[in-house]
Each structure stands twice: as structure tokens, then as C-alpha cells.
């Protein structure tokens, strides 16, 4: 039953979770039927219950709020770098005036 490194698409995960959440099947029975480890299914159910609309975004994709946070962090880093450059430039120009 070891599927180390196996990737499951969003549809597969949603169907597995729906068997547990909506149909009332037990995690061990679904795990056995699908060949997925029980701990994996518990994680999927947990992720689904936290945010079912944005659960399982896929490889390389982020939930919308995580994407916004990433963009804002990048913007802050850019602004900090620009600020540091301006401070250095101001110091250089101040020295040239003397």
C-alpha cells in the first residue's frame, strides 16, 4: 500500500474526501479502496474542512490569500531595496556638495 511520492490531482482528492464527509464512509475503508494511506486522507479531510473552496490548489499554485501575501512581501522587499539605494545616493550627493 506504499505510494511514496505519488501525486494525486484535485478531483481525486475531492472525490475521496466527499466519500468520507458526505457519504459517511470511514477513513480506513476509503484508504483501503483507493490505495491511499490513512494519514494522507486525514490530512485531505482537514484541508477540505478548513477551506473547501480553495482546498488542494495544486503544485505551484497558492490559495488566493497566500498569493496576495506573497505579492505584498515581494513589493515590500523591492521598496526596501529602493529605499536603501536612495539613502546611498543621498549620502553621495551630500558629500559632493561639501
N, C-alpha and C positions, 0 to 999 in steps of 0.2 A: 504494500500500500504506500510505499515511499515514492513521492513525486517531487523530489528535490529540484528546485529551480523551475518548475513548470509554471507557465503563465496562464492565467485564466482571463477571458475577456469580461467586460462589464455585464453583458447579457447572461453569461453563465453564472456569474456571482449573484445577480439579481434573482434569477430563477431558483438558485439554491437557497437563498435567503427567504424567498417567498414560500418555498416548501415548508420552512420552519416557522416563519412568522404568521403567514396567512392560512396555511393548511394544517398547522398544528403538529407537524411531524417532529420527531426528536432529532437533535443534532447527530447523535451516533448513527441512527438509521440512515439519515441523508448522507452522512460521511461515507458510510459503507456502500451505499448505492452509487454514489458519484466518484468514489475513489479519492476523496479529499480528506486530509487529516482533520480530526475534530477541532483542534485548536485553530486551524485556519477558518473553519466555519464559524466558530465562536467570534473570531475577530471580524469576519464579514458581517455577522449579525450586529455586533457592536457598532461598526462603522455605519451600517444602514440605519440603526436606531438613532444615532447622533444627528445624521443629516441625510435622509433618504433621497432627497432630490439631487444632491451632489455627491452621493456615495460612489466610490470606485471611479474616480476621474480618468484613470488610465496612466500609462507610462509617460512621463514627461509633462503631463498636464496637471494643473493645480486647480483647487476649488476657486471660485471667483474671488472670495475674500483673501485667500492666500496669494493669488496673483496680484491683487491690489497692494498688499503688504510688500511683496517683492518689488513691485514697481516703485513704491514710495521709498523703500530702503535704497534702491539704486539711485533715485533722484536726490536723496539726502547725501549720499556718497559723492555724487557729481557736484553738488553745491558746496560741500565741504572742501573738495579739491579746488574748485574755482575760487573759493574764499582764501585758501592758502596761497594760491598763485597771486591774487590781488594784493595780499599782505606783503609778499616778497617784492612785487613790483612797486608798491608804495614805498617800501624801505629803500629800494634802489633809487627811485626818483628823489627821495628826501636827501640822500647822500650826494646826489649830483648837484643839488641846489646850493650846498654848502661850499 
